Amino acid sequence: MSDMLFPGLRDFERKASPKNQVARMHQPLFLFQAKDDSKVPLATTERFVELLRETNPRVTFQTVETGDHYDAMIEQGIPAGIRWIKETMDSN
């Protein structure tokens, strides 16, 4: 149905999917997720992180217990990401 409304959308989604881009992701990466995320299952992210680490040892994955999808990102994920960026820049 979505391809009828937006021709080429399925092909774009497949090509743009992060899991189809893993081989190109060699830069340091920071991923963050709350364990109680109601939008993306933690197991899905953990599998993605494992896939990334097969070709990129510079992957940092941080979790927190609660905060769901949005609040955890705002309250804990963004500050953690900023700290990670500073630490990554300082080590180079």
Buried (B, 14 or more C-beta within 10 A) or exposed (E): EEEEEEEEEEEEEEEEEEEEEBEEBEEBBBBBBBEBBEEEEEEEBBEBBEBBBEEBEEBBBBBBEEBEEEEBBEEBBEEBBEEBEEEBEEEE
